[in-house]
């Protein structure tokens, strides 16, 4: 199985500028971005075998990561829509 990191800059390359501007101008976005980044690294360490834990814990972390990603994605799309108008 190929392990992938799910960092936002690689998953949303077309939104690189919006992500950078949001991180610089929104404390809330920056906090969620950092939480997502930390959680993504933790999940990757578990999946790569560097750390071990229960399957339930890993699934819980993946769900938290997805929840944060959804929030960040919504914020990015809202920012991009407002920048287009």
Secondary structure, 3 states (H helix, E strand, C coil): CCCCCCCHHHHCHHHHHHHHHHHHHCHHHHHHHHHHHHHHHHHHHHHCCCCCCCHHHHHHHHHHHHHHHHHHHHHHHHHHHHHHC
